[in-house]
Amino acid sequence: MNLIDRFANFNKLTNEHPLIKFIFALIAIVISFVTESILVYLVIFLIMTLLLIFKAKIPVIDYIKYTFISKYFLVITLMALLFQIVEQPTYCLWSLSLCEQKIGITYSSLILVINLFFKALASVSCIYFLVLTTPISDIIFSFKILKCPNIAIEKMLYIYRFVFIISNNAKQICESQKARGSPDGLMNFLNSINYFFSNLFLFSIKRFKDFICSYKLKSTSKQFANFEKNYTVCKKNIIYFVLLEFLIISIFIIIHFL
């Protein structure tokens, strides 16, 4: 069992009804997509973080680690939006000449990047709240209650399964390369990277074929079986979720309509 599944199956909110957590996270995600206020983003991020740490009892170090992993890829993406080709360097906050072109940071690009960063921060915290407190079987159960098509549920299960398959294969290949020693020289280093991705691709294709074979043999209905658990509905938690959602919606309404 990987670390995310372990947190999802063994936390203080695991037995809470998944539909309540799903709707709570979904409303917060929708608000973070609609609004353009950094204050709303920070409130959503703070609420989700406090719920995960103090209510679900997710370890702080692990939560910070997952947050920094997602923000690492986010920063790389935002760098492409931060630097723009400009025609009038006088309107730039910073610029440099490169191949007879002026590349710089403008005020509009800086505001855009800051806004997208906090928007992603709030949205990812909502997803982390759902993923780290709800097992995948309970998320599937919520999708079935909401009448989501079976083909969409199956695709989501495939993606969820093969994210961890690919990560495990990558870890095994890295360990085997480390056992052979670090490569000497630039060409050997590039060849090792080439072998890494080619072997990772081949291993993933093989595991995918094995998975499809076993799925066809075991499943006669062509659908994944899902067993409903006995969920607890804690009125105290429901009151917490309703009040926190009301706080987010109130701040959103005050900023945009008042």
Phi, psi and omega in degrees: 000128180283172187294322181295315177297324179296317177295320183294327183268342184228072173220173186287349179248011184298316184276358174293146184303126186296331182294326178295313179293323181296312181293320179300312180291322182295317179297319179295321178295317179298318179295319179294331176284324186280318186283162174237018184263127178293329178298317178295319178301314182293323178295316179297315180297318180294318180296314181295322179294316180294322177296319181291319186279314188263333181264312180275346179063040173283133180302137184297318183297316180293321179295318178297321180298313179294324179295318180290327178298314179293323181288335177297313178291328179294317180296320178299319179291319183289337178298327179291333178274337183288318181267129182228154173279121186242151178262333180238096182297343181295337180268007182265147172283330178200141181208162175211158179265131181214114179054050178062020176236149177261117178248126184207179178250119178262167179295319181294320179292324178294316178296319179298315181294318178297318180295315180294326179297312181288329175296314177294324178300315180290317182295316180293325177296325175294318178295319177298321178300316181289316185288321184277350179245353186228120176297158183298327178295324178288325176295320176297320178300320178294319177297323179291324176297322180278009176062039176288140180300144182297327181294323178292322179295318179296318178297320179295320178295319177302311182298314181300317182294316188277346170299316181282329176296314180294320180295321177293319177297319178297321179295318179295319180294319178298320179293322178292323177291323177294325180293331179277352180100156180288143181289145178258127178091161182292317183295319178294325178294316178294323177295322178294323176294320178298315178296323181299308184288323179294317178292323177297319179295315181294318178297319181293320178296318180296315179295325178295317179296320178296321180294317180295320179299312180293325179294319179292325181286322186272335186253122176261337181269356181063021178226152177283136176282143179223127183254122182281133179266172174271099183274148176261141177246099181273118181297327179295317178293322179298319178297319177301311182297318181295316181294319179292320177294322177297322178297315180297315181294322180296315179297320178298316182292318180298318183287322188263336188237353182241000000 
